[in-house]
Amino acid sequence: MSKVTIKVNDNGSFRITGDVELVDAEGNSFVTKPTFSLCRCGRSANAPFCDGSHKGVFESVVRAPKPAED
């Protein structure tokens, strides 16, 4: 199985890369490509996928915590 990467884009989507199955609450599968973006602003007309509706109206920059120095 290939490693899956989820990138939290600044002011935008979650970018998913790798072999992953995306299912809805009932277990039904969405058709995906090897790389796709998921909406995290709630504005997409193509949910759960990102359609770019966030541009200029959604701000969120998330960073992983840096390891503590000993």
C-alpha positions in Angstrom: 0.0 0.0 0.0 1.4 3.4 -0.9 1.8 6.1 1.7 -1.1 8.7 1.8 -0.2 12.3 2.2 -2.7 15.0 3.3 -1.5 18.5 2.9 -3.3 21.4 4.7 -3.1 24.2 2.2 -2.9 27.8 3.5 -6.3 29.5 3.0 -7.6 26.5 1.1 -8.2 22.8 0.7 -6.9 19.5 2.0 -4.7 18.1 -0.8 -4.9 14.2 -0.8 -2.2 12.2 -2.6 -2.0 8.4 -2.5 -4.2 5.3 -2.7 -7.2 6.2 -0.6 -10.9 5.4 -0.6 -13.2 8.3 0.1 -16.6 7.3 1.4 -19.7 9.1 2.6 -21.5 8.6 5.9 -23.4 5.6 4.4 -20.2 3.9 3.1 -20.8 4.9 -0.5 -17.5 5.5 -2.4 -16.7 8.7 -4.3 -14.8 8.5 -7.5 -11.4 10.0 -7.0 -8.1 10.5 -8.8 -4.6 9.7 -7.4 -4.5 13.3 -6.2 -7.5 15.4 -5.3 -8.5 18.3 -3.0 -11.2 18.2 -0.2 -13.1 21.4 0.8 -12.5 22.7 4.3 -14.2 26.1 4.0 -17.8 24.7 3.5 -18.4 26.8 0.3 -17.8 24.3 -2.4 -20.7 23.5 -4.8 -18.9 20.2 -5.5 -18.6 19.0 -1.9 -16.7 17.2 -0.5 -14.3 18.3 -3.2 -12.8 21.7 -3.4 -14.0 23.9 -6.3 -12.0 27.0 -5.4 -14.9 28.9 -3.8 -12.7 29.7 -0.8 -10.5 32.1 -2.7 -10.5 35.5 -1.1 -13.1 34.6 1.6 -11.5 31.9 3.7 -8.4 32.4 5.8 -6.8 29.5 7.7 -3.1 28.8 8.1 -2.4 25.7 10.1 1.1 24.5 11.1 2.2 21.3 12.9 3.8 21.9 16.2 7.5 22.0 16.2 9.3 19.3 18.3 10.3 20.5 21.7 14.0 21.1 22.1 15.8 19.2 24.9 
